[in-house]
Amino acid sequence: MKISIITTCYNRAATIQGAIESVSVQDFPDIEYIIVDGLSNDGSMDIINKYKDRVAKIVSERDHGMYEAINKGIRMATGDIIGLVHSDDFLYDNHVISDIVKQFEDTDADFLYGDGVFVNANDINKPVRNWIGGSYHRWKVACGWLPLHPTCYIRKDVMMREGLYDETYKIAADSDLLFRYLFMANLKVTYLKRKIIRMRMGGLSTDSAKRKLMWDEDVRMYRSHGRWGVPTKIMKMMWKVPQFIEAKFMKA
């Protein structure tokens, strides 16, 4: 089984090295690592090129945003399974991909998700919010629950069949894809009960300046799939409250 991991990047010289190294130290041997850069001008490509012997494919060209870049990477990928490591994030430890592959082999799943932790942007050893995925139930998705996007690993043939990221969204394309896959499609879903990713607070959907746009896009997304927009968005937010409380008492 081959795993394709995609990292998209635009002006992330401060963090891209951590993402790359977290992939390159994985103990699973068959990883196709793809980096799609949006024509960075801050030195990101200088850092990326230092690791070109560990990266299967590198693209640096202008795009219209993260989701176009992710879709580009998915179409380039030749692996059986697709996963994402964003340029601000890093895999939790060097056994993550091996554990993911074993779970796919044991369950023959189409879609896998797990746990993650948000960390302080300036102190990656300081947890801000633990995200425990928990068991999958379709009714939970209808009530706003979704797994943490970067913990999700999906068979490529499923993605090509069910559709990629909707590039009309600037922030909510991941929520849209997860809702379509977990509520509308008939997929075999498995939960891997372990931390998969560390995410720095301050990404697209965690930046307070972007929350208004996130609200509007989530409401539009739910309505586009025949759900109640505002009530479902509020329920989505309520699923996250215990994560902040738990992070106060647990170490990353």
C-alpha positions as CSV (number, residue, x, y, z in Angstrom):
1,M,0.0,0.0,0.0
2,K,1.4,3.4,-1.0
3,I,0.5,6.5,0.9
4,S,0.6,9.9,-0.8
5,I,1.0,12.8,1.5
6,I,0.4,16.4,0.2
7,T,1.7,19.6,1.7
8,T,0.6,22.9,0.3
9,C,2.6,26.0,1.0
10,Y,2.5,29.7,0.4
11,N,5.1,31.9,2.2
12,R,5.6,29.5,5.1
13,A,9.4,29.7,5.5
14,A,9.0,29.8,9.3
15,T,7.2,26.5,9.5
16,I,7.6,24.4,6.3
17,Q,10.7,22.7,7.5
18,G,8.9,21.1,10.5
19,A,6.2,19.7,8.2
20,I,8.7,18.2,5.8
21,E,10.8,16.7,8.5
22,S,7.8,15.1,10.2
23,V,7.0,13.3,6.9
24,S,10.6,12.4,6.1
25,V,11.3,10.6,9.5
26,Q,8.3,8.3,9.1
27,D,9.2,4.6,9.5
28,F,6.7,3.5,6.8
29,P,8.8,3.0,3.6
30,D,6.3,3.6,0.8
31,I,5.4,7.3,1.1
32,E,5.0,9.5,-2.0
33,Y,5.5,13.1,-0.6
34,I,4.1,15.9,-2.8
35,I,4.7,19.6,-2.1
36,V,2.6,22.1,-4.0
37,D,3.8,25.7,-3.5
38,G,1.8,28.8,-4.6
39,L,4.9,30.7,-5.9
40,S,6.2,31.7,-2.5
41,N,8.5,34.8,-2.3
42,D,9.7,34.5,1.3
43,G,12.3,31.8,0.9
44,S,10.0,28.8,1.4
45,M,11.2,27.2,-1.9
46,D,14.9,27.5,-0.7
47,I,13.9,25.4,2.3
48,I,11.8,23.0,0.3
49,N,14.6,22.4,-2.2
50,K,17.0,21.4,0.6
51,Y,14.8,18.4,1.0
52,K,14.2,17.6,-2.7
53,D,15.8,14.2,-2.3
54,R,13.1,13.3,0.2
55,V,10.2,14.7,-1.8
56,A,8.7,12.8,-4.8
57,K,7.1,15.8,-6.5
58,I,7.6,19.5,-6.1
59,V,5.4,22.1,-7.9
60,S,5.8,25.8,-7.5
61,E,3.3,27.9,-9.5
62,R,0.6,30.5,-9.0
63,D,-2.7,29.2,-7.8
64,H,-6.0,30.6,-6.4
65,G,-5.7,29.3,-2.9
66,M,-5.1,26.2,-0.8
67,Y,-7.9,24.1,-2.1
68,E,-6.9,24.4,-5.7
69,A,-3.4,23.5,-4.6
70,I,-4.7,20.4,-2.7
71,N,-6.7,19.3,-5.6
72,K,-3.7,19.7,-7.8
73,G,-1.7,17.4,-5.5
74,I,-4.4,14.8,-5.3
75,R,-4.6,14.6,-9.1
76,M,-0.8,14.2,-9.2
77,A,-0.8,11.5,-6.5
78,T,-0.2,7.8,-7.4
79,G,-0.8,6.4,-3.9
80,D,-3.6,4.2,-2.7
81,I,-4.3,6.5,0.2
82,I,-4.3,10.3,0.3
83,G,-3.4,12.4,3.4
84,L,-2.5,16.0,4.1
85,V,0.2,17.6,6.3
86,H,-0.3,21.4,6.1
87,S,2.7,23.6,6.1
88,D,2.1,24.9,9.7
89,D,1.6,21.3,11.1
90,F,3.5,18.2,11.7
91,L,2.8,14.5,12.1
92,Y,2.6,13.5,15.8
93,D,5.4,11.0,15.8
94,N,7.4,8.8,13.3
95,H,5.1,5.8,13.6
96,V,1.9,7.6,12.5
97,I,1.8,6.5,8.9
98,S,2.6,2.8,9.8
99,D,-0.3,2.8,12.3
100,I,-2.6,4.3,9.6
101,V,-1.6,1.7,7.1
102,K,-2.1,-1.1,9.5
103,Q,-5.6,0.2,10.3
104,F,-6.5,0.3,6.6
105,E,-5.2,-3.2,6.1
106,D,-7.1,-4.5,9.2
107,T,-10.4,-2.9,8.4
108,D,-10.4,-2.5,4.6
109,A,-11.8,1.0,5.2
110,D,-12.4,3.8,2.6
111,F,-11.9,6.6,5.1
112,L,-9.8,6.8,8.3
113,Y,-9.6,9.6,10.9
114,G,-8.0,10.0,14.3
115,D,-7.1,12.4,17.0
116,G,-5.0,15.6,17.0
117,V,-3.8,18.4,19.1
118,F,-3.7,22.1,18.6
119,V,-0.6,23.6,20.0
120,N,0.6,27.1,20.8
121,A,2.1,28.7,17.7
122,N,5.2,29.8,19.7
123,D,5.5,26.7,21.9
124,I,4.7,23.5,20.1
125,N,4.9,21.5,23.3
126,K,2.1,23.5,24.9
127,P,-1.4,22.1,24.0
128,V,-4.2,24.5,23.5
129,R,-6.9,22.1,22.5
130,N,-7.1,18.3,22.2
131,W,-9.3,17.0,19.5
132,I,-10.5,13.5,20.2
133,G,-12.3,12.2,17.2
134,G,-14.4,9.6,18.9
135,S,-16.6,7.0,17.2
136,Y,-18.3,7.6,13.8
137,H,-22.0,7.8,13.5
138,R,-23.9,9.3,10.6
139,W,-26.3,11.1,13.0
140,K,-23.4,12.9,14.6
141,V,-22.4,14.3,11.2
142,A,-26.0,15.5,10.7
143,C,-25.7,17.3,14.1
144,G,-22.5,19.2,13.1
145,W,-19.8,16.7,14.2
146,L,-16.9,16.3,11.8
147,P,-13.4,14.8,12.4
148,L,-10.3,16.9,12.4
149,H,-9.5,17.4,8.7
150,P,-5.7,16.7,8.8
151,T,-6.3,13.4,10.6
152,C,-8.3,12.1,7.7
153,Y,-6.8,9.6,5.2
154,I,-8.9,8.6,2.3
155,R,-8.6,6.1,-0.6
156,K,-7.8,8.0,-3.8
157,D,-10.3,6.1,-5.8
158,V,-13.0,7.2,-3.4
159,M,-11.9,10.8,-3.8
160,M,-11.9,10.7,-7.5
161,R,-15.4,9.1,-7.4
162,E,-17.0,11.3,-4.8
163,G,-15.4,14.6,-5.9
164,L,-12.5,16.7,-4.7
165,Y,-12.5,20.0,-2.7
166,D,-15.0,22.7,-3.8
167,E,-12.8,25.6,-4.7
168,T,-15.6,28.1,-4.4
169,Y,-15.0,28.0,-0.7
170,K,-12.0,29.9,0.8
171,I,-12.1,28.1,4.2
172,A,-15.0,25.6,4.4
173,A,-14.1,23.3,1.5
174,D,-12.7,20.8,3.9
175,S,-16.0,20.8,5.9
176,D,-17.9,20.4,2.7
177,L,-15.8,17.4,1.6
178,L,-16.1,15.7,5.0
179,F,-19.8,16.2,5.1
180,R,-20.3,14.8,1.6
181,Y,-18.1,11.8,2.3
182,L,-19.4,11.0,5.9
183,F,-23.1,11.9,5.5
184,M,-24.0,11.6,1.8
185,A,-21.7,8.8,0.6
186,N,-21.8,5.2,1.6
187,L,-18.2,4.7,2.8
188,K,-16.6,2.3,5.2
189,V,-15.2,4.6,7.9
190,T,-12.7,3.7,10.7
191,Y,-11.5,5.6,13.7
192,L,-7.9,5.2,14.7
193,K,-7.7,6.0,18.4
194,R,-4.4,7.8,18.5
195,K,-3.0,11.3,17.9
196,I,-2.1,11.8,14.2
197,I,-1.2,15.5,13.9
198,R,-0.1,18.6,15.8
199,M,-1.5,21.8,14.5
200,R,-0.3,25.3,15.3
201,M,-3.2,27.6,16.4
202,G,-3.6,30.4,13.9
203,G,-4.4,28.6,10.6
204,L,-7.1,29.5,8.2
205,S,-10.0,28.3,10.3
206,T,-8.4,29.1,13.7
207,D,-7.5,32.7,13.0
208,S,-10.0,35.0,14.8
209,A,-10.0,37.4,11.8
210,K,-11.3,34.6,9.6
211,R,-14.1,33.3,11.8
212,K,-16.8,35.5,10.3
213,L,-16.0,34.1,6.8
214,M,-15.9,30.6,8.3
215,W,-19.4,31.1,9.8
216,D,-20.8,32.3,6.5
217,E,-19.3,29.5,4.5
218,D,-20.3,26.8,6.9
219,V,-23.9,28.0,6.9
220,R,-23.8,28.1,3.1
221,M,-22.3,24.6,3.0
222,Y,-25.0,23.1,5.2
223,R,-27.8,24.8,3.4
224,S,-26.4,23.6,0.0
225,H,-26.8,20.0,1.3
226,G,-30.4,20.5,2.5
227,R,-29.5,21.0,6.2
228,W,-30.5,23.9,8.5
229,G,-27.6,26.3,8.1
230,V,-27.4,28.3,11.3
231,P,-28.6,25.5,13.8
232,T,-26.2,22.9,12.3
233,K,-23.3,25.4,12.5
234,I,-24.1,26.1,16.1
235,M,-24.2,22.4,16.9
236,K,-20.8,22.0,15.1
237,M,-19.3,24.6,17.4
238,M,-20.7,22.9,20.5
239,W,-18.9,19.6,19.7
240,K,-15.6,21.5,20.2
241,V,-16.2,22.8,23.7
242,P,-15.0,19.7,25.6
243,Q,-11.8,19.8,23.6
244,F,-10.7,23.1,25.1
245,I,-11.6,21.9,28.6
246,E,-9.7,18.6,28.2
247,A,-6.6,20.4,26.9
248,K,-6.3,22.2,30.2
249,F,-5.7,18.9,32.0
250,M,-3.7,16.9,29.5
251,K,-0.3,17.1,27.9
252,A,0.3,17.0,24.2
